[in-house]
Amino acid sequence: MSLTLHFHPLSSYCHKALVSLYETDVPFTPHLVNLGDAQERETFVKLWPIGKFPVLRDEARGQTVPESSIIIEYLQQHYPGKTKLIPGDAELALPVRESDRFFDLHVHEQMGRIIIDRIRPEGQRDSFGVEDAKRRLNTALSVVDAQMAKRTWATDETFTMADCAAAPTLFYINMVVQPLRQSYPHVAAYLERLKARPSYARVLKEAEPFMHMVPRG
């Protein structure tokens, strides 16, 4: 196989890339990287100096592709699979890309700020930043809840890249930050549909042996 995904099974952005690969049935080799191992970290940073997951390496084309959204775009362009996650029509593709960005920037990023703060040493935590992230996150979830009252998937009735982005962040928010059902019932119902989707169910099954490592509140 020419495609290798460098990833970690707990990384939410890796979940996003994995969902896209399982949805499209594009063959690839998964390569789990333990950044706690000095040698593995050194090798990974040589591949992508920023040192963040996921990274797709395409040996056939000599390309290293970082960032989950770009990986999905790259795969659709060069390795189209059984499912198209971004519409070919530019007008239809725009709301999918907008929703993908919304989940990454306004939901995922705020979730990450909250969780990362929990693994900081005592005395180095940022209570102001966490409260700001919670406020921003709740604003974004309110937007999503209103949208999902009328939709099956993120943008309409078709599963897209935006749903790949939504699945992991909503999963971790519900598990670690706050239960969704009481305040955001439509988001909670959407998460259940995402978890039942075979592609994300597979990702979660593969991540099970590592879930004890996720920092709880």
N, C-alpha and C positions, 0 to 999 in steps of 0.2 A: 504493500500500500504506500502511496506517495504522501498521504496526509497523516500527520501526527498532531494530536491535541495535547499540549502540555497543560496540566490542570491539577486541581486538588478537589476531591469530592465534597468538601464543605463550602467551597467558594461559591457564592451566589451567582457571580457573573459566569463561572464555569458551568453552573446549572443551565444558565441561559443558552450557552453555546451547545451544550450536550443535548438539550431539548431540540434544538434546530437540527442537529445531526441525526437524532433518532426519528424526528418527523420526516426527514427527507430520505432516510436510508442511504446516505452517502457513506461509503466505507472509509474507515479511518482507524488509526492505532492510538488508543489512549495511553498517555504516559503520565503517571502520577508523580508529581514532584513534591518532595518534602523539604520545604524551605528551612526547616530546623536542622537539616544536615548540611554542613558547610560545603561539602563537595558538590552536592546536588544544587545548592544555591548558586555556587560559582558557575557551574555549567549552564544553569538557566539564565543567569544574568549575562553570560556571553551571548546567548541567543537573543535576549531582549533586555537591554541594560536597565530599563525601568523596573524590571523585576516583579511585575504584576500579572496575575492570571486573568483570562486564559490567553494562550498563544498558540496559533496554528502554524505548523511548518509544512510547506508544500515542497517536497524535494523535486518533484517533476518540473515545477516551474521556477524553482530557486527562490521562493518567496517565504518570508516570515511575516505572519499577519497577526497583530495584536488587537485587542479590544473586541468584546463580544458582538457588538452591532456590525463592526467592519468584517468580522469573521463570517457572519451570516450573509452579508452583502457579497463577500468574496465567493463564498460557496455557491450562492445562487448564480453568480455571473460565470464562474469557471467549472463548477461541478453541480449543475442543476439535478435535483433528485426528483422523487415521486411527488413531492409537495412543493408548491411555490409559496414561500412565506412573505414575499413582497410582491404585490401586484405588478404586472408588466406595464399597465397603464399608469402614466405619471400622475394623473389626477387622483386615482385610487391609491397609489403608493404614498402620496403625501400624508394623509391622516394616519397611515400605519407607522411611518417614520416619526411623525409628531408624537404619537402615543408611546412609541418606543423611547423617545427622548424624555417624555414626561415621566414614565416609570423610572428610568435610570436617574434623572436629575432631581426629581421632586419627591420620589418615594424611596428608591433604592439608596441614594446618597444619604438621606436623613436617617434611614434605618442603620446604615453603616456607622454613622457618627455616634449613635446611641450604643451600639454593640461594642465598637472599638473602645469607647470610654470605659467599659466594664473590665477590660483586660489591662488597663493602665495601672501602674503602681499607685498605692495610696499616697496622697499628697500631690499627685500629678493629674488628677481627674478634673474635668471641666464641667462643673454643674451648670454654669450659664449656657455653654454650648449645647449641652444635652437638652435643657429646657427649650432652647431655641429650635433644636432639631425636632423635638416632640411637637411643638407648635406648628412648624412647617409641615411635618408629616401628617398631622391631623387635618390641616387645610387640604393637602393633596388627597388624602383618603376620602374626604367629604366630596371632592370633585369626582373621584372614581365611583363612589357609592351612587351618586346621582346618575352617572352614565350607565352603570351596570344594572340599574333598575329596568332598563329598556333593551339590554343587549345580552347575547350569549357569550360572546368573546369581546376582546378589548375594543375593537372598532366596529364590528357588525356581527354577522353570523358565520364568519370565516376565521379560522385559526391562523394567526400571522406572527410575524416577528415581535409585535407588541405583546402578544401573549407569552412568548418565550421570555420577554423581559419581566412581565408581571409575575409569573409563577414563583420564582425563587424569593423575590423580595416580599411578596405577600405571605409566603410560607414562613419565612423567618420572623416577620413582624408578628404573625399570629402565635408562633411558638415562643418567642423570646421577649418581644416588646410589649404587646398588648393583645388580648383576645379580640378578634374582629367582630364576632357575632352580635354583641350587645350594641355597639355604637354604629357599626357599618354592616348591616345584615346583607345588603346586596353584594358587597365586597366579599363577605364570608361565603356566600353561596357561589360566587365566582371562583373563589379559591378551591372549593370542593370540586368544581368542574375541572379545574386545572390539575388537581391531584389525581383525579380519575382518568385524565388523559393518559393513554399508554406511554407516551414519550416521557412525561414528567413522573409518572408512577415508577418507571424504570430508573430514572435518575435518583429518586428518593430511595428506592430499594438498594441501589448500589452505594448510597451514602450512609445507610443505616449503621454499619460498623464504626463509623466515625462520629456519629451524632452526639455521643457523650462528651465530646470535646467542645461543643458549642457553649459559650458562656451564658448562663442564665442570670436573671436579675437577683 
